[in-house]
Amino acid sequence: MSYDNKIQDFINSNDENSIKEFYDKLYEKLISLSSKEEKLLLWEVIIIFIYYFSNNLKSYEINFGVISISENTELLKILPVIFATIIYFLTSITLQKLETTKIIDLISKERFAKKTQSEDTKIFIIKMINPFNLSNSLANLITMNENTNLIEVIFNFLLFIPLILIGLSPYYILIQMLIELHNNYYNNLTGKLCFWLSTWLSIMIVFYYISGIAHSIKQSKS
């Protein structure tokens, strides 16, 4: 059964109070997930900055709260593990947020735009209802509909390419970290442990994405 059918079944099977309570909980969850997503994105930027400037940080101490690192070599060993962990949690949160947003959009259409014929009006209403977050605001820049003209299509295309490259850059940097870790620090136990732990987390990230895409395709075909 697709999301649309499940939500329609839920709406038909419950009264307005139950629907409102469920909607409010989903809304709170979406705000929480968006906040966590943005914090992890910030940590991604910090780790990338530390990685590329690590050669200049030999005389400094890096403090991650419970972990304090002052040795540059040890820092380069553990950074891939930290970075892969951040990406793993970010992937999990992003997929949850997409699913939650989808359900909120479907309920919003039923509750606030059921009798509206214009799809543009429905999209506008949902945008106004949904909480602000960075990823949604970027996605809104490149949305298209039947009224989109050629100039807007070209502009959206020019925006879309840099956004894709920025989105893929953490995975490229993670691969770069793993290669450097294997080539330079695989000769001791700490290096081996960090390499294989980072590799395992990377495989989990790929699995998460594939399973998330497969689930979305299955839902759309149901």
N, C-alpha and C positions, 0 to 999 in steps of 0.2 A: 504494500500500500504506500503511495507517495505521500510526501509531506502535506500537500494540498488536501488529499482525502483524509489523512489522519486528523489534521486540524479541523476540517469541516465536520468530521465525526465527533471530535471533542466538543466543538461549539454546539452541535445539535444535541449532545447528550448531557449538557450542563446548563445551569441557570447563569444569569448575568453576574451574580456575585462570585461564583466559582471561576468564571472566565476572567473577571477582573483581578481576582486574587492570583491566578496563574500568570496572567499578563504582567502584573506588578512584580512578581518574583523573577520572571524572565528579564524584565527591564533592569532590575537591580543586579542580576547576574551579568547582564551585558555591560553595565557600567563598570562593575568589578573587573571583568575580563579585559575591557578596554584599558583600564588603569594599569593592570598587570602587564599587558602587552606593551604599552608605551614605556614602562619602567625597564622591561627587558630589552627593548630596542635601544634605550639609552645605554644600558650595560654593554650591548653589542658594540656601540660606537666607542665606549671607553676601552674595551678589550682590544679592539682594532687599533686604537691610538697607542695603547701600551705595547702591542706587538711590533708595530712599525717603528716605534721610537725606543725599543728595549735596549738597543746598543748604547743609548745615551743615558740610561737609567741605572748604571752600575753603582753609582754612589748614593742612590736613593732607596728608600724602603717602601715597598708596595703593600698596603694593608687592605685586606678583603674582609675585615671584621674579625673572624676567628682565625684567619690565616694571614701571616705576615711573612713576606718574602723579601730578602735583601740581596740574594745571590742571583745574578743575571742568568746563569746557566739553568738554575732550578726554575726560574721564572718562565723561561722558554719551554721547559719540559711540561709544566703544569698548565700553561695558557691554553693549549688545545683542548684539554679536559674541561676547563672552565667554559671555554667558548662553545664547545659541542654541547655541554649541558644547558647553556643559555638558549642555544638554537633549538634543542630538543623541547624544552619547556615552552619556548615561544611558538613552535610548531603546534604543540598540543593546545595551547591557549587560542591560537589563531583559528584552528579548525573548530574548536568549541564555540568561538565567537561567531564564525560563519554560520554554524548550525543554529545557534540561538537567534541570530539576526534574521535568518530565513523564517523561523517560526514566528517571531515578533511581526515580521512584515506580513505574513499570511493572516495572523489574527487582526492586525491593524486594518488590512483590506476588508475583512469581514465586519469589523466593528465600526470603522469610521468611513469607509469608502465603498461599501457594498453596492449602493445604488448609483454610484458615479460611473458614467459610461466611458469617460476619457481616461486612457491609461496614463497620460502625462499628469493628470490631476491626482490620480492614485499614487503615482511615484512621488509627486510633490508633497502630498499629505504624509506619506511614510517618512520622507526625509525630515520633515518638520517634527515628527514625533520622536524619531530615533535620537539617542544621545549623541553629542559630538564626540568624535575621536579622529585621530590623525589619518588612519587608513581609510575610513569612510570619506573624509573630506578630499583625499587624493583621488579616490575612486569616483567621486562626484564630478571631478574635473574632466573625466574622459568618458562620461556616459553619453550614449547616442540613442536617438529614436528616429521615428519616421520623418520628423521635421528637421533633422540635422542636415545642414547644407554642406557643400563641398569644402568650403573654407574651414568649417568646424571639424569635418572629418580629417583634413590634413593636420589641423592643430592638435587634435586628439591623438593622431598617429605620432606626431613629433613628441608629444608628452609621454606617450605609452612606452616608447623605446627606452628613454632614460630611466623610467620607473622600473621596467623589467630588469635592466642592467643593475640598478641599485639593489633590487630585491634578490638578485642572484649573487651579488658580490660577497655576502657572508659565507656562502658555500664554497666559492672559489678560494677565499682566504682560509677557510678551514682545511681544504685540501692542501693548500700551500703550507700551512702549519704542520700537517701530518707528514708531508714530504720532508720538511726541514727536521722534524723530530726524528724521523726514521734515519735520515742521512747523517745527522750530527750527534744524536744523543741515544741511539739504540744500543750502545755498547755497555750499558749497565742496567741493573734491575729497575731502577726508577724510570729510566727512559722507556724500557720495554713495557712496563705497567701503564704508563701514561699513553703510549702509542696504542696499545690494544684496547684500553678503556675508551680512548677517543674514537678509535675505529668502530668499536661496538656501538657507541652512541650515534655515530654517523649512519651506521646501518639502520638503527632504530628510527632515525629521522626520515630516511628514505622510505622505510616500511610504513611509517605514519602517513607520509604524503600519499603513497600509492593506495593504502587502504582508505584514506579520506576521499581521494578522487574516485575510487571504485564504488564507495558507498554513495557518493553524490550521483554518479551515473546510474546506479541501481535505483535510487529514489526517483530520479527524473523519468525512468522508464516504467516505473511501477504504475 
